Every structure is written in structure tokens, then in C-alpha cells.
């Protein structure tokens, strides 16, 4: 039996955006990274229910298959595909992008959702610190490689997930891979600031090229999801226990991402998130990011460094 939850069945109250406002997504293709669990799963489920063909782009194929089954159990007519994608590997990103473009010459939505947090220092096969690799560089490469399928599609969007943690972020170009004095939250915050810098610069470049695609940013707030599984136990206990009144469920956290993805009033370069205190929970709406995230020179510099590190150059024409 399909589950019921607050965001799925909530009525559309005046001024409050809920899943009732997603509208018919039939004929549209949505690629959601990290869609086998948490907020990504809720985003994929809501889009599939609304008629979109949803691609679960995930590292763990068994978990993706399980997630696909759960979605189809709730929406038997849903069309759900699975694409293997390991954002920590540029080889995997390139293979996934090639297959996605082959299967879907037109892509309407790319939700750059997958992420890691609170990891001990790890280096990927490409030599990148893992927070930076998965949260930013992998998505930068994927987005650039499938961009032709997006720009071939009028009304297409890229939604890049950030976090309130971006407010503590600094892009350290002298130590981008966090080799000195490594701290998990510092590395995570840097990657979340990078997400915003990327989203804003991507939208600027798309506009300058006259492309029919826009880029936006969003975050799910204090969503209780598996992203928290690597947090220290004391913090995890706060997120899932003592601080429960100021956090919310993954399906509630998904609302801001969904609004950025489908709300007709949304514009390129906007940032959506929960509008409650500290942006931890609350109804989804427009929010602001730090002045540093809007630094055009910093955006340009990170973009160019990201091109160098990934070997991916964007074709905007």
C-alpha cells in the first residue's frame, strides 16, 4: 500500500508550496544523482508520481534497484531507469554521461543531489579529496558532459544542492584538496560553497550563450537522511533525537529541491530552501546565500580550476 506523509498529501494552502504544485511532468526526463535514498529518493519519487521518466543515477546498483521497486510500488505507471554513477570516479562519470546522452538526447531536469559529509580524509582514484570530488567536481563534470542534452531541451533546468554549511565555507586554492590540517566540516563547507559558486556561474554562462536552460541552487535544510550517517554520534543523536523539533523528514526536505526544479515562477540563479529558523526546516521558498558565493571573480576562478582538474570543458553553443 502506498505510504502517506505530510508533504505528499498536504493540501496546497495559500502561499505554501507543496507537491500538489508539481504539475504534470509527463514526457519529461529527470536525472537525479544519489536517488536511492534520502532526499534524492523523495525527489525522484515525487517526479515519477507526476509522470516524469526518472533516472536514478547511483553508485550502488543494488540499492538503486531496491529504490526503483519502491517507487514503482507507489506509482505503478512510473517509468524509472537506473544508471550507474560513481561521482568519486571521473571514469565512471564519463561512462555514465555517454550512456545518458545515448539513451536520452533530451533531458529536462538534472538534479545534482548526491553528496557526502563528515568523512575522515579520503582521496579518490583521481587524487581528489572526497568531499570536493563527490559534492562538486563529479557534478561539475557530469553536468558539463550531458549539457548538450539539456541545452537541446527548452525549459530545462539544472538544480545544484548546497547547504547552510556554505556559510562557513572558504575556497582555499592553495590547499583545495585539504592536505593540511584536515577537518571534515571545513572540507564539507568548502564543497557546499563550491556548489553555489558553480550554480551561479553556470547560470550566468547559460544566459550569456542564450541557452534555453537555467541553473538554480537549493538545499533540504535539516533533513533526517542517510547523509548524516557518518556524523559523530553526538551530532547524529542531535539531528535525529534531541534536535528533532528543528529538523524535518527527508520528504519535507525534498520540497525546496522540487520547487527549484519545477515551479514555473522560479528563475535562473535563484536559491531555494526551507524558510524556517536557520533554514533547518519550514516551507520551501527563496533564500539568500553569502556575499562570498556571489563573488564573480571567485566563481570564474573555481570554474577554471574545475575544468583543469576534471578535464571537462563546457560547450555552451
Residue pairs with C-beta under 8 A, 6 or more apart in sequence:
2 73
2 74
2 75
3 74
5 249
5 251
6 249
6 251
6 252
7 18
7 19
7 42
7 249
7 251
7 252
7 254
7 255
8 19
8 46
8 251
10 18
10 19
10 20
11 18
11 20
12 18
12 20
12 21
16 283
17 255
17 259
17 263
17 283
17 284
17 285
18 255
19 46
19 49
19 255
19 258
21 259
21 262
21 263
22 46
22 47
22 50
22 258
22 262
23 50
23 262
24 50
24 51
25 47
25 50
25 51
25 52
25 262
26 50
26 51
26 52
27 51
28 51
28 52
28 53
28 108
28 109
29 52
29 53
29 55
29 104
29 106
29 107
29 108
29 109
30 44
30 47
30 52
30 53
30 54
30 55
30 107
30 108
30 109
30 110
30 111
30 261
31 55
31 57
31 83
31 100
31 104
31 107
31 109
31 110
31 111
31 146
32 40
32 43
32 44
32 47
32 54
32 55
32 56
32 57
32 109
32 111
32 113
33 40
33 57
33 58
33 85
33 87
33 111
33 112
33 113
33 114
33 139
33 142
34 40
34 57
34 58
34 59
34 113
34 114
34 115
35 41
35 43
35 44
35 54
35 56
35 57
35 58
35 64
35 67
35 111
35 113
36 56
36 58
36 60
36 63
36 64
36 66
36 67
37 63
37 67
37 225
37 226
38 223
38 225
38 226
38 227
38 250
39 113
39 161
39 220
39 223
39 225
39 227
39 250
39 253
39 254
39 257
40 111
40 113
40 114
41 67
41 70
41 71
41 250
42 250
42 251
42 253
42 254
43 111
43 113
43 254
43 257
43 258
43 261
44 54
44 56
44 67
44 71
44 80
45 70
45 71
45 74
45 75
46 254
46 258
47 54
47 109
47 258
47 261
47 262
48 54
48 71
48 75
48 78
48 79
48 80
49 74
49 75
49 78
52 108
52 109
53 79
53 80
53 81
53 104
54 71
54 78
54 79
54 80
54 81
55 80
55 81
55 82
55 83
55 100
55 104
56 64
56 67
56 68
56 80
56 81
56 82
56 83
57 83
57 84
57 85
57 96
57 100
57 114
57 142
58 64
58 67
58 82
58 83
58 84
58 85
58 114
59 84
59 85
59 86
59 87
59 88
59 114
61 82
61 84
64 82
64 84
65 82
68 80
68 82
71 78
71 80
72 78
72 80
81 103
83 96
83 99
83 100
84 92
84 95
84 96
85 92
85 93
85 96
85 114
85 142
86 92
86 93
87 93
87 114
87 133
87 134
87 138
87 139
87 142
88 124
88 125
88 126
88 128
88 130
88 133
88 134
88 138
89 124
89 125
89 126
89 138
90 126
90 137
90 138
90 141
90 310
90 311
91 125
93 138
93 141
93 142
93 145
94 141
94 145
96 142
97 141
97 142
97 145
97 146
98 145
100 107
100 146
100 149
101 145
101 146
101 148
101 149
104 149
105 149
105 152
106 149
106 152
106 153
107 146
107 149
107 150
107 153
107 156
108 150
108 153
108 155
108 156
108 157
109 156
109 157
109 158
109 159
109 261
109 262
110 142
110 143
110 146
110 150
110 156
110 157
110 158
110 159
111 159
111 161
111 257
111 261
112 139
112 142
112 143
112 158
112 159
112 160
112 161
112 195
113 161
113 257
114 134
114 138
114 139
115 134
115 135
115 161
115 191
115 227
116 130
116 131
116 134
116 135
116 188
116 227
116 230
117 131
117 184
117 188
117 227
117 228
117 230
117 231
118 184
118 185
118 188
118 228
118 230
118 231
118 232
118 235
119 130
119 131
119 184
119 187
119 230
120 184
121 129
121 130
121 178
121 182
121 184
121 187
122 129
122 130
123 129
123 130
123 177
124 130
124 133
126 133
126 309
127 177
128 137
128 177
128 309
129 176
129 177
129 178
129 179
129 187
131 178
131 184
131 187
131 188
131 190
131 191
132 176
132 177
132 178
132 187
132 190
132 191
132 194
134 191
135 188
135 191
135 192
135 194
135 195
136 191
136 194
136 195
136 198
136 306
137 306
137 309
137 310
139 160
139 195
139 198
140 198
140 306
140 310
140 312
141 310
141 311
141 312
143 158
143 160
143 202
144 310
144 312
144 313
144 314
145 312
147 213
147 314
147 315
147 316
148 315
150 156
150 158
150 213
151 206
151 209
151 211
151 212
151 213
151 316
153 212
153 213
154 212
155 212
156 212
156 213
156 214
157 213
157 214
157 215
157 216
157 260
157 261
157 266
158 199
158 202
158 213
158 214
158 215
158 216
159 215
159 216
159 217
159 218
159 257
159 260
159 261
160 195
160 196
160 198
160 199
160 202
160 215
160 216
160 217
160 218
161 195
161 217
161 218
161 219
161 220
161 257
162 192
162 193
162 195
162 196
162 199
162 217
162 218
162 219
162 271
162 289
163 188
163 192
163 195
163 219
164 219
164 221
164 273
164 278
164 279
164 280
165 185
165 188
165 189
165 192
166 189
166 192
166 193
166 195
166 196
166 289
166 290
166 293
167 189
167 289
167 290
168 185
168 186
168 189
169 189
169 190
169 191
169 192
169 193
169 194
169 292
170 189
170 190
170 193
170 292
171 190
171 193
171 194
171 197
171 298
171 301
171 302
172 178
172 190
173 301
173 305
176 190
176 305
178 186
178 187
178 190
193 290
193 292
193 293
194 302
195 217
196 217
196 271
196 289
196 293
197 293
197 295
197 298
197 299
197 302
197 303
198 299
198 302
198 303
198 306
199 215
199 216
199 217
199 269
199 271
200 215
200 217
200 269
200 293
200 294
200 299
201 296
201 299
201 300
201 302
201 303
202 215
203 214
203 215
203 216
203 268
203 269
204 269
204 296
204 299
205 314
205 316
206 213
206 214
206 215
206 268
206 316
207 214
207 268
208 316
209 316
209 317
211 316
214 266
214 267
214 268
214 269
215 268
215 269
216 260
216 266
216 267
216 268
216 269
216 270
216 271
216 272
217 260
217 270
217 271
217 272
217 289
218 256
218 257
218 259
218 260
218 271
218 272
218 273
219 256
219 271
219 272
219 273
219 274
219 279
220 250
220 253
220 254
220 256
220 257
220 273
220 274
221 247
221 248
221 252
221 253
221 256
221 273
221 274
221 276
221 279
221 280
221 281
221 282
222 239
222 243
222 246
222 247
222 248
222 253
222 274
222 280
222 281
223 247
223 248
223 249
223 250
223 252
223 253
223 254
224 239
224 240
224 244
224 247
224 248
224 249
224 250
225 250
225 253
228 235
228 236
228 239
228 240
229 236
231 239
239 247
240 247
246 277
246 278
246 280
246 281
247 280
247 281
248 274
248 280
248 281
252 274
252 281
253 274
255 274
255 283
255 284
256 272
256 273
256 274
256 284
256 285
257 272
258 284
259 266
259 272
259 284
259 285
260 266
260 270
260 272
266 272
270 286
271 286
271 287
271 288
271 289
272 284
272 285
272 286
272 287
273 279
273 284
273 285
273 287
274 280
274 281
274 282
274 283
274 284
274 287
275 282
275 283
275 284
275 285
275 287
276 282
276 283
279 287
292 298
306 312
307 313
307 314
